Amino acid sequence: MAKDTSGLTPMMKQFFSMKAQHPDALLLFRCGDFYETYGDDAIEASKVLDLL
């Protein structure tokens, strides 16, 4: 998790908290009807999905 979380939204705090518990997993976070991913997971997902 980021060291300084003061500028993060509650959702991003939850995302990075869960990511810290499962660092080897590619974490998809449900936002309404969609699944999103952030940070290094977003980069890895774009490679897996051939989006780059």
C-alpha distance matrix in Angstrom:
0.0 3.8 6.3 8.7 8.2 12.0 12.8 10.9 13.1 13.0 12.8 9.8 8.0 9.5 8.7 4.9 5.9 8.6 7.2 5.7 9.3 10.9 9.7 13.4 14.1 14.6 13.3 15.8 15.3 18.7 19.6 23.3 25.4 23.0 19.9 17.3 14.4 12.1 10.9 11.9 13.0 15.4 16.9 17.4 18.9 21.2 22.5 23.1 24.8 26.7 25.8 25.6
3.8 0.0 3.8 5.6 6.0 9.7 10.2 9.2 12.2 13.0 13.4 10.0 8.6 11.3 10.7 7.2 9.0 12.0 10.5 9.4 13.1 14.5 12.9 16.3 17.1 17.0 15.7 17.9 17.2 20.4 20.7 24.3 26.6 24.1 21.4 18.4 15.5 12.5 10.8 12.4 14.2 15.9 17.2 18.4 20.1 21.8 23.3 24.4 26.0 27.5 26.1 25.5
6.3 3.8 0.0 3.8 6.2 9.1 10.7 10.8 14.1 14.8 15.9 12.9 10.8 13.8 13.8 10.4 11.2 14.5 13.5 11.6 15.0 17.0 15.4 19.0 20.1 20.5 19.3 21.5 20.6 23.7 24.0 27.5 30.0 27.7 25.0 22.1 19.3 16.3 14.4 15.8 17.9 19.7 20.7 21.9 23.7 25.4 26.8 28.0 29.7 31.0 29.7 28.9
8.7 5.6 3.8 0.0 3.8 5.7 7.4 8.4 11.9 13.2 14.9 12.1 10.3 13.8 14.3 11.5 12.6 16.1 15.5 14.2 17.5 19.6 18.3 21.8 22.5 22.4 20.7 22.4 21.0 23.7 23.4 26.7 29.5 27.4 25.1 22.1 19.8 16.7 15.2 17.4 19.3 20.5 21.8 23.5 25.0 26.4 28.2 29.5 30.8 32.1 30.4 29.7
8.2 6.0 6.2 3.8 0.0 3.8 5.5 5.3 8.4 9.4 11.3 8.9 6.9 10.6 11.6 9.4 10.4 13.9 13.9 13.3 16.2 18.4 17.7 21.2 21.3 21.0 18.8 20.0 18.2 20.6 20.1 23.3 26.2 24.4 22.4 19.6 17.7 15.0 14.3 17.0 18.3 19.3 21.2 22.9 23.8 25.4 27.5 28.6 29.5 31.2 29.3 29.1
12.0 9.7 9.1 5.7 3.8 0.0 3.8 5.7 8.3 9.8 12.5 10.8 9.2 12.9 14.3 12.8 13.7 17.1 17.5 17.0 19.8 22.0 21.5 25.0 24.8 24.3 21.9 22.8 20.5 22.5 21.4 24.3 27.5 25.9 24.4 21.7 20.2 17.5 17.1 20.1 21.4 22.0 23.9 26.0 26.7 28.0 30.3 31.5 32.2 33.8 31.6 31.4
12.8 10.2 10.7 7.4 5.5 3.8 0.0 3.8 6.7 9.6 11.6 9.6 9.5 13.1 13.9 12.9 14.6 17.6 17.6 17.8 20.8 22.5 21.7 24.9 24.5 23.4 21.0 21.4 19.2 21.1 19.6 22.5 25.5 23.8 22.5 19.6 18.3 15.5 15.2 18.5 19.9 19.9 21.8 24.2 24.8 25.6 28.2 29.7 30.0 31.4 28.9 28.7
10.9 9.2 10.8 8.4 5.3 5.7 3.8 0.0 3.8 6.5 7.9 5.8 6.1 9.6 10.2 9.7 11.6 14.3 14.5 15.2 18.0 19.4 19.0 22.1 21.3 20.2 17.6 17.8 15.5 17.4 16.1 19.2 22.1 20.4 19.0 16.2 15.1 12.6 12.9 16.3 17.1 17.2 19.6 21.7 21.9 23.1 25.8 26.9 27.2 28.9 26.6 26.7
13.1 12.2 14.1 11.9 8.4 8.3 6.7 3.8 0.0 3.8 5.3 5.2 6.2 8.7 9.8 10.7 12.2 14.3 15.2 16.5 18.7 20.0 20.2 23.2 21.8 20.4 17.4 16.9 14.0 15.1 13.5 16.1 19.4 18.2 17.2 15.0 14.7 13.0 14.4 17.9 18.0 17.8 20.7 22.6 22.2 23.5 26.5 27.2 27.1 29.1 26.8 27.4
13.0 13.0 14.8 13.2 9.4 9.8 9.6 6.5 3.8 0.0 3.8 5.5 5.0 6.2 8.7 10.0 10.4 12.3 14.1 15.3 16.8 18.5 19.4 22.4 20.8 19.9 16.6 16.3 13.1 14.0 12.8 15.3 18.8 18.0 16.9 15.3 15.1 14.1 15.8 19.0 18.5 18.9 22.0 23.5 22.8 24.6 27.5 27.8 27.8 30.2 28.2 29.1
12.8 13.4 15.9 14.9 11.3 12.5 11.6 7.9 5.3 3.8 0.0 3.8 5.4 5.1 6.2 8.8 9.8 10.7 12.2 14.2 15.6 16.6 17.5 20.1 18.1 16.9 13.4 12.6 9.3 10.3 9.4 12.3 15.4 14.3 13.1 11.6 11.7 11.3 13.6 16.7 15.7 15.8 19.2 20.5 19.5 21.4 24.4 24.4 24.2 26.8 24.9 26.1
9.8 10.0 12.9 12.1 8.9 10.8 9.6 5.8 5.2 5.5 3.8 0.0 3.8 5.3 4.9 6.1 8.3 9.8 10.3 12.1 14.3 15.1 15.3 18.0 16.5 15.2 12.2 12.2 9.8 11.9 11.3 14.7 17.4 15.6 13.7 11.3 10.2 8.7 10.4 13.5 13.2 13.5 16.6 18.0 17.7 19.4 22.2 22.6 22.8 25.1 23.2 23.9
8.0 8.6 10.8 10.3 6.9 9.2 9.5 6.1 6.2 5.0 5.4 3.8 0.0 3.8 5.5 5.3 6.0 8.6 9.8 10.5 12.5 14.3 14.8 18.0 17.0 16.5 13.6 14.3 12.0 14.2 14.1 17.3 20.2 18.6 16.6 14.5 13.1 11.6 12.6 15.3 15.1 16.2 19.0 20.1 20.1 22.3 24.7 25.0 25.6 27.9 26.3 26.9
9.5 11.3 13.8 13.8 10.6 12.9 13.1 9.6 8.7 6.2 5.1 5.3 3.8 0.0 3.8 5.6 5.0 6.2 8.5 9.9 10.8 12.5 13.8 16.7 15.1 14.9 11.6 12.2 9.6 11.7 12.3 15.4 18.1 16.8 14.6 13.2 12.3 11.9 13.5 15.8 14.7 16.1 19.3 19.8 19.3 21.9 24.3 24.0 24.6 27.3 26.0 27.0
8.7 10.7 13.8 14.3 11.6 14.3 13.9 10.2 9.8 8.7 6.2 4.9 5.5 3.8 0.0 3.8 5.4 5.3 6.1 8.6 10.1 10.6 11.4 14.0 12.2 11.4 8.2 9.0 7.2 10.1 11.2 14.7 16.9 14.8 12.1 10.3 8.7 8.4 10.2 12.3 11.0 12.4 15.5 16.0 15.5 18.1 20.5 20.2 20.9 23.5 22.3 23.4
4.9 7.2 10.4 11.5 9.4 12.8 12.9 9.7 10.7 10.0 8.8 6.1 5.3 5.6 3.8 0.0 3.8 5.4 4.8 6.0 8.7 9.7 9.6 12.8 12.1 11.9 9.6 11.5 10.5 13.8 14.8 18.4 20.5 18.2 15.3 13.0 10.6 9.0 9.4 11.1 10.8 12.9 15.3 15.8 16.3 18.8 20.7 20.8 22.0 24.4 23.3 23.7
5.9 9.0 11.2 12.6 10.4 13.7 14.6 11.6 12.2 10.4 9.8 8.3 6.0 5.0 5.4 3.8 0.0 3.8 5.4 5.2 6.6 9.0 10.0 13.4 12.8 13.6 11.1 13.2 12.0 14.9 16.3 19.6 21.8 20.0 17.2 15.5 13.5 12.6 13.1 14.4 13.8 16.2 18.7 18.7 19.1 21.9 23.7 23.4 24.7 27.3 26.5 27.1
8.6 12.0 14.5 16.1 13.9 17.1 17.6 14.3 14.3 12.3 10.7 9.8 8.6 6.2 5.3 5.4 3.8 0.0 3.8 5.4 5.1 6.4 8.4 11.2 9.9 10.9 8.3 10.5 9.8 12.8 14.9 18.1 19.9 18.1 15.0 13.9 12.0 12.1 13.2 14.0 12.4 15.1 17.7 17.1 17.1 20.3 21.9 21.1 22.4 25.3 24.8 25.9
7.2 10.5 13.5 15.5 13.9 17.5 17.6 14.5 15.2 14.1 12.2 10.3 9.8 8.5 6.1 4.8 5.4 3.8 0.0 3.8 5.4 5.0 5.4 8.3 7.6 8.4 6.8 9.9 10.3 13.9 16.0 19.5 20.9 18.4 15.0 13.2 10.5 10.1 10.4 10.5 9.4 12.4 14.6 13.9 14.5 17.6 18.9 18.4 20.1 22.7 22.3 23.0
5.7 9.4 11.6 14.2 13.3 17.0 17.8 15.2 16.5 15.3 14.2 12.1 10.5 9.9 8.6 6.0 5.2 5.4 3.8 0.0 3.8 5.5 5.4 9.1 9.8 11.5 10.5 13.7 13.9 17.4 19.4 22.8 24.4 22.1 18.7 16.9 14.1 13.1 12.6 12.5 12.2 15.5 17.1 16.5 17.6 20.7 21.6 21.3 23.4 25.7 25.5 25.8
9.3 13.1 15.0 17.5 16.2 19.8 20.8 18.0 18.7 16.8 15.6 14.3 12.5 10.8 10.1 8.7 6.6 5.1 5.4 3.8 0.0 3.8 6.1 9.1 9.3 11.8 10.7 13.9 14.2 17.3 19.8 22.9 24.4 22.4 19.1 18.0 15.6 15.4 15.5 15.2 14.1 17.5 19.4 18.1 18.8 22.3 23.1 22.1 24.2 26.9 27.0 27.7
10.9 14.5 17.0 19.6 18.4 22.0 22.5 19.4 20.0 18.5 16.6 15.1 14.3 12.5 10.6 9.7 9.0 6.4 5.0 5.5 3.8 0.0 3.8 5.6 5.6 8.5 8.2 11.8 13.1 16.3 19.2 22.3 23.3 20.9 17.3 16.4 13.8 14.2 14.3 13.4 11.7 15.3 16.9 15.2 15.8 19.4 19.9 18.7 20.9 23.7 24.1 24.9
9.7 12.9 15.4 18.3 17.7 21.5 21.7 19.0 20.2 19.4 17.5 15.3 14.8 13.8 11.4 9.6 10.0 8.4 5.4 5.4 6.1 3.8 0.0 3.8 5.6 8.0 8.8 12.6 14.3 17.9 20.4 23.8 24.7 21.9 18.2 16.6 13.4 13.0 12.2 10.6 9.8 13.6 14.6 12.9 14.4 17.7 17.9 17.3 19.8 22.1 22.5 22.8
13.4 16.3 19.0 21.8 21.2 25.0 24.9 22.1 23.2 22.4 20.1 18.0 18.0 16.7 14.0 12.8 13.4 11.2 8.3 9.1 9.1 5.6 3.8 0.0 3.8 6.8 9.0 12.7 15.2 18.6 21.5 24.7 25.0 22.1 18.3 17.0 14.0 14.2 13.6 11.2 9.9 13.6 14.1 11.6 13.0 16.5 16.0 14.9 17.8 20.1 21.1 21.5
14.1 17.1 20.1 22.5 21.3 24.8 24.5 21.3 21.8 20.8 18.1 16.5 17.0 15.1 12.2 12.1 12.8 9.9 7.6 9.8 9.3 5.6 5.6 3.8 0.0 3.8 5.8 9.2 12.0 15.2 18.3 21.3 21.4 18.6 14.9 14.0 11.4 12.6 12.9 11.1 8.6 12.0 13.3 10.7 11.1 14.8 15.0 13.3 15.7 18.5 19.3 20.4
14.6 17.0 20.5 22.4 21.0 24.3 23.4 20.2 20.4 19.9 16.9 15.2 16.5 14.9 11.4 11.9 13.6 10.9 8.4 11.5 11.8 8.5 8.0 6.8 3.8 0.0 3.8 6.6 9.8 13.1 15.9 19.0 18.8 15.7 11.9 10.8 8.2 9.8 10.6 9.1 5.7 8.6 10.3 7.9 7.5 11.3 12.0 10.5 12.4 15.3 15.8 17.1
13.3 15.7 19.3 20.7 18.8 21.9 21.0 17.6 17.4 16.6 13.4 12.2 13.6 11.6 8.2 9.6 11.1 8.3 6.8 10.5 10.7 8.2 8.8 9.0 5.8 3.8 0.0 3.8 6.3 9.8 12.6 15.8 16.1 13.2 9.5 8.5 6.3 8.3 10.2 10.0 6.7 8.9 11.7 10.4 9.3 12.8 14.5 13.2 14.3 17.4 17.2 18.8
15.8 17.9 21.5 22.4 20.0 22.8 21.4 17.8 16.9 16.3 12.6 12.2 14.3 12.2 9.0 11.5 13.2 10.5 9.9 13.7 13.9 11.8 12.6 12.7 9.2 6.6 3.8 0.0 3.8 6.6 9.5 12.4 12.4 9.5 5.7 5.5 5.0 8.3 11.3 11.8 8.3 9.0 12.3 11.5 9.3 12.3 14.7 13.3 13.3 16.6 16.1 18.2
15.3 17.2 20.6 21.0 18.2 20.5 19.2 15.5 14.0 13.1 9.3 9.8 12.0 9.6 7.2 10.5 12.0 9.8 10.3 13.9 14.2 13.1 14.3 15.2 12.0 9.8 6.3 3.8 0.0 3.8 6.4 9.6 10.6 8.3 5.2 5.1 5.9 8.6 12.0 13.6 10.7 10.9 14.6 14.6 12.5 15.0 17.8 16.7 16.4 19.6 18.5 20.6
18.7 20.4 23.7 23.7 20.6 22.5 21.1 17.4 15.1 14.0 10.3 11.9 14.2 11.7 10.1 13.8 14.9 12.8 13.9 17.4 17.3 16.3 17.9 18.6 15.2 13.1 9.8 6.6 3.8 0.0 3.8 6.1 7.1 5.8 4.3 6.2 8.7 11.6 15.3 17.1 14.1 13.7 17.5 17.5 14.9 17.0 20.0 18.8 17.8 21.1 19.9 22.4
19.6 20.7 24.0 23.4 20.1 21.4 19.6 16.1 13.5 12.8 9.4 11.3 14.1 12.3 11.2 14.8 16.3 14.9 16.0 19.4 19.8 19.2 20.4 21.5 18.3 15.9 12.6 9.5 6.4 3.8 0.0 3.8 6.1 5.3 5.8 6.8 9.8 12.0 15.7 18.2 15.7 14.6 18.4 19.2 16.6 18.0 21.5 20.7 19.4 22.3 20.4 22.8
23.3 24.3 27.5 26.7 23.3 24.3 22.5 19.2 16.1 15.3 12.3 14.7 17.3 15.4 14.7 18.4 19.6 18.1 19.5 22.8 22.9 22.3 23.8 24.7 21.3 19.0 15.8 12.4 9.6 6.1 3.8 0.0 3.8 5.6 7.9 9.9 13.2 15.7 19.4 21.8 19.2 17.9 21.6 22.3 19.3 20.6 24.1 23.1 21.3 24.3 22.4 25.2
25.4 26.6 30.0 29.5 26.2 27.5 25.5 22.1 19.4 18.8 15.4 17.4 20.2 18.1 16.9 20.5 21.8 19.9 20.9 24.4 24.4 23.3 24.7 25.0 21.4 18.8 16.1 12.4 10.6 7.1 6.1 3.8 0.0 3.8 7.1 10.0 13.6 16.6 20.4 22.3 19.4 17.9 21.3 21.7 18.4 19.5 22.8 21.5 19.4 22.4 20.8 23.8
23.0 24.1 27.7 27.4 24.4 25.9 23.8 20.4 18.2 18.0 14.3 15.6 18.6 16.8 14.8 18.2 20.0 18.1 18.4 22.1 22.4 20.9 21.9 22.1 18.6 15.7 13.2 9.5 8.3 5.8 5.3 5.6 3.8 0.0 3.8 6.5 10.2 13.3 17.0 18.7 15.8 14.2 17.6 18.0 14.7 15.7 19.1 18.0 15.9 18.9 17.2 20.2
19.9 21.4 25.0 25.1 22.4 24.4 22.5 19.0 17.2 16.9 13.1 13.7 16.6 14.6 12.1 15.3 17.2 15.0 15.0 18.7 19.1 17.3 18.2 18.3 14.9 11.9 9.5 5.7 5.2 4.3 5.8 7.9 7.1 3.8 0.0 3.8 7.0 10.5 14.1 15.5 12.4 11.2 14.7 14.8 11.7 13.4 16.5 15.3 13.9 17.1 15.8 18.5
17.3 18.4 22.1 22.1 19.6 21.7 19.6 16.2 15.0 15.3 11.6 11.3 14.5 13.2 10.3 13.0 15.5 13.9 13.2 16.9 18.0 16.4 16.6 17.0 14.0 10.8 8.5 5.5 5.1 6.2 6.8 9.9 10.0 6.5 3.8 0.0 3.8 6.9 10.6 12.3 9.6 8.1 11.8 12.5 9.9 11.4 14.7 14.3 13.2 16.0 14.3 16.4
14.4 15.5 19.3 19.8 17.7 20.2 18.3 15.1 14.7 15.1 11.7 10.2 13.1 12.3 8.7 10.6 13.5 12.0 10.5 14.1 15.6 13.8 13.4 14.0 11.4 8.2 6.3 5.0 5.9 8.7 9.8 13.2 13.6 10.2 7.0 3.8 0.0 3.8 7.2 8.7 6.0 5.1 8.9 9.6 7.9 9.9 12.9 12.8 12.7 15.2 13.7 15.2
12.1 12.5 16.3 16.7 15.0 17.5 15.5 12.6 13.0 14.1 11.3 8.7 11.6 11.9 8.4 9.0 12.6 12.1 10.1 13.1 15.4 14.2 13.0 14.2 12.6 9.8 8.3 8.3 8.6 11.6 12.0 15.7 16.6 13.3 10.5 6.9 3.8 0.0 3.8 6.5 5.6 4.8 8.0 9.7 9.4 10.8 13.5 14.4 14.7 16.5 14.7 15.3
10.9 10.8 14.4 15.2 14.3 17.1 15.2 12.9 14.4 15.8 13.6 10.4 12.6 13.5 10.2 9.4 13.1 13.2 10.4 12.6 15.5 14.3 12.2 13.6 12.9 10.6 10.2 11.3 12.0 15.3 15.7 19.4 20.4 17.0 14.1 10.6 7.2 3.8 0.0 3.8 5.4 5.5 6.9 9.0 10.1 11.2 13.2 14.7 15.7 17.0 15.3 15.0
11.9 12.4 15.8 17.4 17.0 20.1 18.5 16.3 17.9 19.0 16.7 13.5 15.3 15.8 12.3 11.1 14.4 14.0 10.5 12.5 15.2 13.4 10.6 11.2 11.1 9.1 10.0 11.8 13.6 17.1 18.2 21.8 22.3 18.7 15.5 12.3 8.7 6.5 3.8 0.0 3.8 5.4 5.1 6.3 8.6 10.0 10.9 12.5 14.2 15.3 14.4 13.8
13.0 14.2 17.9 19.3 18.3 21.4 19.9 17.1 18.0 18.5 15.7 13.2 15.1 14.7 11.0 10.8 13.8 12.4 9.4 12.2 14.1 11.7 9.8 9.9 8.6 5.7 6.7 8.3 10.7 14.1 15.7 19.2 19.4 15.8 12.4 9.6 6.0 5.6 5.4 3.8 0.0 3.8 5.4 5.1 6.0 8.5 9.9 10.4 11.9 13.8 13.3 13.7
15.4 15.9 19.7 20.5 19.3 22.0 19.9 17.2 17.8 18.9 15.8 13.5 16.2 16.1 12.4 12.9 16.2 15.1 12.4 15.5 17.5 15.3 13.6 13.6 12.0 8.6 8.9 9.0 10.9 13.7 14.6 17.9 17.9 14.2 11.2 8.1 5.1 4.8 5.5 5.4 3.8 0.0 3.8 5.5 5.1 6.1 8.7 9.9 10.3 11.9 10.5 11.0
16.9 17.2 20.7 21.8 21.2 23.9 21.8 19.6 20.7 22.0 19.2 16.6 19.0 19.3 15.5 15.3 18.7 17.7 14.6 17.1 19.4 16.9 14.6 14.1 13.3 10.3 11.7 12.3 14.6 17.5 18.4 21.6 21.3 17.6 14.7 11.8 8.9 8.0 6.9 5.1 5.4 3.8 0.0 3.8 5.5 5.2 6.5 8.9 10.0 10.5 9.4 8.8
17.4 18.4 21.9 23.5 22.9 26.0 24.2 21.7 22.6 23.5 20.5 18.0 20.1 19.8 16.0 15.8 18.7 17.1 13.9 16.5 18.1 15.2 12.9 11.6 10.7 7.9 10.4 11.5 14.6 17.5 19.2 22.3 21.7 18.0 14.8 12.5 9.6 9.7 9.0 6.3 5.1 5.5 3.8 0.0 3.8 5.4 5.2 6.3 8.6 9.7 10.0 10.0
18.9 20.1 23.7 25.0 23.8 26.7 24.8 21.9 22.2 22.8 19.5 17.7 20.1 19.3 15.5 16.3 19.1 17.1 14.5 17.6 18.8 15.8 14.4 13.0 11.1 7.5 9.3 9.3 12.5 14.9 16.6 19.3 18.4 14.7 11.7 9.9 7.9 9.4 10.1 8.6 6.0 5.1 5.5 3.8 0.0 3.8 5.4 5.0 6.0 8.3 8.3 9.7
21.2 21.8 25.4 26.4 25.4 28.0 25.6 23.1 23.5 24.6 21.4 19.4 22.3 21.9 18.1 18.8 21.9 20.3 17.6 20.7 22.3 19.4 17.7 16.5 14.8 11.3 12.8 12.3 15.0 17.0 18.0 20.6 19.5 15.7 13.4 11.4 9.9 10.8 11.2 10.0 8.5 6.1 5.2 5.4 3.8 0.0 3.8 5.5 5.1 5.8 4.8 6.0
22.5 23.3 26.8 28.2 27.5 30.3 28.2 25.8 26.5 27.5 24.4 22.2 24.7 24.3 20.5 20.7 23.7 21.9 18.9 21.6 23.1 19.9 17.9 16.0 15.0 12.0 14.5 14.7 17.8 20.0 21.5 24.1 22.8 19.1 16.5 14.7 12.9 13.5 13.2 10.9 9.9 8.7 6.5 5.2 5.4 3.8 0.0 3.8 5.4 4.9 6.1 6.1
23.1 24.4 28.0 29.5 28.6 31.5 29.7 26.9 27.2 27.8 24.4 22.6 25.0 24.0 20.2 20.8 23.4 21.1 18.4 21.3 22.1 18.7 17.3 14.9 13.3 10.5 13.2 13.3 16.7 18.8 20.7 23.1 21.5 18.0 15.3 14.3 12.8 14.4 14.7 12.5 10.4 9.9 8.9 6.3 5.0 5.5 3.8 0.0 3.8 5.5 7.8 9.3
24.8 26.0 29.7 30.8 29.5 32.2 30.0 27.2 27.1 27.8 24.2 22.8 25.6 24.6 20.9 22.0 24.7 22.4 20.1 23.4 24.2 20.9 19.8 17.8 15.7 12.4 14.3 13.3 16.4 17.8 19.4 21.3 19.4 15.9 13.9 13.2 12.7 14.7 15.7 14.2 11.9 10.3 10.0 8.6 6.0 5.1 5.4 3.8 0.0 3.8 5.5 8.4
26.7 27.5 31.0 32.1 31.2 33.8 31.4 28.9 29.1 30.2 26.8 25.1 27.9 27.3 23.5 24.4 27.3 25.3 22.7 25.7 26.9 23.7 22.1 20.1 18.5 15.3 17.4 16.6 19.6 21.1 22.3 24.3 22.4 18.9 17.1 16.0 15.2 16.5 17.0 15.3 13.8 11.9 10.5 9.7 8.3 5.8 4.9 5.5 3.8 0.0 3.8 5.7
25.8 26.1 29.7 30.4 29.3 31.6 28.9 26.6 26.8 28.2 24.9 23.2 26.3 26.0 22.3 23.3 26.5 24.8 22.3 25.5 27.0 24.1 22.5 21.1 19.3 15.8 17.2 16.1 18.5 19.9 20.4 22.4 20.8 17.2 15.8 14.3 13.7 14.7 15.3 14.4 13.3 10.5 9.4 10.0 8.3 4.8 6.1 7.8 5.5 3.8 0.0 3.8
25.6 25.5 28.9 29.7 29.1 31.4 28.7 26.7 27.4 29.1 26.1 23.9 26.9 27.0 23.4 23.7 27.1 25.9 23.0 25.8 27.7 24.9 22.8 21.5 20.4 17.1 18.8 18.2 20.6 22.4 22.8 25.2 23.8 20.2 18.5 16.4 15.2 15.3 15.0 13.8 13.7 11.0 8.8 10.0 9.7 6.0 6.1 9.3 8.4 5.7 3.8 0.0
